């Protein structure tokens, strides 16, 4: 929790979105995550796809979701 999720836009020229991971569904930190989106303030269950990255804010490291599996 406390990490940032960054998702690429759905098409070229369309902005992506980001949000804060506010809760985990599994003790080992695997998806899905509850994410509060910065553009809407809403929280939803999020299953990261290949265009999603997790930015670990406490360490300054950005990791693609595929690397975590």
Short mmCIF file of the C-alpha atoms (twelve columns), coordinates in Angstrom:
data_MODEL
# 
_entry.id   MODEL 
# 
loop_
_atom_site.group_PDB 
_atom_site.id 
_atom_site.type_symbol 
_atom_site.label_atom_id 
_atom_site.label_alt_id 
_atom_site.label_comp_id 
_atom_site.label_asym_id 
_atom_site.label_seq_id 
_atom_site.Cartn_x 
_atom_site.Cartn_y 
_atom_site.Cartn_z 
_atom_site.pdbx_PDB_model_num 
ATOM 1  C CA . UNK A 1  0.000   0.000   0.000   1 
ATOM 2  C CA . UNK A 2  1.095   3.552   -0.602  1 
ATOM 3  C CA . UNK A 3  2.539   2.796   -4.036  1 
ATOM 4  C CA . UNK A 4  1.384   4.551   -7.186  1 
ATOM 5  C CA . UNK A 5  -0.133  2.746   -10.177 1 
ATOM 6  C CA . UNK A 6  0.465   4.330   -13.590 1 
ATOM 7  C CA . UNK A 7  -1.503  3.110   -16.623 1 
ATOM 8  C CA . UNK A 8  -0.782  4.097   -20.213 1 
ATOM 9  C CA . UNK A 9  -3.496  5.727   -22.320 1 
ATOM 10 C CA . UNK A 10 -5.758  3.512   -24.450 1 
ATOM 11 C CA . UNK A 11 -4.454  5.018   -27.692 1 
ATOM 12 C CA . UNK A 12 -1.661  7.261   -28.941 1 
ATOM 13 C CA . UNK A 13 -2.253  10.848  -27.836 1 
ATOM 14 C CA . UNK A 14 -4.682  9.862   -25.096 1 
ATOM 15 C CA . UNK A 15 -3.403  10.513  -21.588 1 
ATOM 16 C CA . UNK A 16 -3.018  7.671   -19.144 1 
ATOM 17 C CA . UNK A 17 -4.056  7.762   -15.536 1 
ATOM 18 C CA . UNK A 18 -2.557  7.140   -12.148 1 
ATOM 19 C CA . UNK A 19 -3.757  6.309   -8.701  1 
ATOM 20 C CA . UNK A 20 -2.699  5.353   -5.210  1 
ATOM 21 C CA . UNK A 21 -2.829  1.731   -4.071  1 
ATOM 22 C CA . UNK A 22 -5.000  1.942   -0.953  1 
ATOM 23 C CA . UNK A 23 -5.599  -1.735  -0.166  1 
ATOM 24 C CA . UNK A 24 -4.368  -5.207  -1.086  1 
ATOM 25 C CA . UNK A 25 -6.509  -8.310  -1.558  1 
ATOM 26 C CA . UNK A 26 -3.650  -10.778 -0.937  1 
ATOM 27 C CA . UNK A 27 -1.022  -10.837 1.809   1 
ATOM 28 C CA . UNK A 28 1.771   -11.410 -0.725  1 
ATOM 29 C CA . UNK A 29 0.961   -8.168  -2.593  1 
ATOM 30 C CA . UNK A 30 -0.252  -9.771  -5.818  1 
ATOM 31 C CA . UNK A 31 -3.203  -8.264  -7.745  1 
ATOM 32 C CA . UNK A 32 -5.887  -7.205  -7.625  1 
ATOM 33 C CA . UNK A 33 -5.391  -3.887  -5.836  1 
ATOM 34 C CA . UNK A 34 -7.835  -1.269  -4.593  1 
ATOM 35 C CA . UNK A 35 -6.729  1.944   -6.315  1 
ATOM 36 C CA . UNK A 36 -7.915  5.516   -5.669  1 
ATOM 37 C CA . UNK A 37 -7.660  7.256   -9.063  1 
ATOM 38 C CA . UNK A 38 -6.213  10.773  -9.049  1 
ATOM 39 C CA . UNK A 39 -8.447  12.015  -11.879 1 
ATOM 40 C CA . UNK A 40 -11.784 11.063  -10.265 1 
ATOM 41 C CA . UNK A 41 -11.030 10.388  -6.596  1 
ATOM 42 C CA . UNK A 42 -12.958 7.130   -6.895  1 
ATOM 43 C CA . UNK A 43 -11.650 3.794   -5.652  1 
ATOM 44 C CA . UNK A 44 -11.956 0.623   -7.707  1 
ATOM 45 C CA . UNK A 45 -10.617 -2.916  -7.847  1 
ATOM 46 C CA . UNK A 46 -7.748  -2.918  -10.355 1 
ATOM 47 C CA . UNK A 47 -6.218  -5.860  -12.209 1 
ATOM 48 C CA . UNK A 48 -3.038  -4.469  -13.867 1 
ATOM 49 C CA . UNK A 49 -2.498  -5.161  -17.548 1 
ATOM 50 C CA . UNK A 50 0.722   -5.023  -19.582 1 
ATOM 51 C CA . UNK A 51 0.540   -1.223  -19.828 1 
ATOM 52 C CA . UNK A 52 0.473   -0.763  -16.029 1 
ATOM 53 C CA . UNK A 53 3.462   0.089   -13.865 1 
ATOM 54 C CA . UNK A 54 3.810   0.298   -10.118 1 
ATOM 55 C CA . UNK A 55 5.907   3.149   -8.772  1 
ATOM 56 C CA . UNK A 56 7.201   2.292   -5.305  1 
ATOM 57 C CA . UNK A 57 7.169   5.773   -3.784  1 
ATOM 58 C CA . UNK A 58 9.186   4.831   -0.718  1 
ATOM 59 C CA . UNK A 59 12.125  3.628   -2.830  1 
ATOM 60 C CA . UNK A 60 11.764  5.716   -6.009  1 
ATOM 61 C CA . UNK A 61 11.781  2.514   -8.112  1 
ATOM 62 C CA . UNK A 62 9.293   1.932   -10.928 1 
ATOM 63 C CA . UNK A 63 8.550   -1.692  -11.812 1 
ATOM 64 C CA . UNK A 64 6.338   -2.998  -14.607 1 
ATOM 65 C CA . UNK A 65 3.637   -5.348  -13.373 1 
ATOM 66 C CA . UNK A 66 5.033   -8.155  -15.545 1 
ATOM 67 C CA . UNK A 67 8.254   -8.088  -13.528 1 
ATOM 68 C CA . UNK A 68 6.347   -8.730  -10.282 1 
ATOM 69 C CA . UNK A 69 4.706   -11.965 -11.385 1 
# 
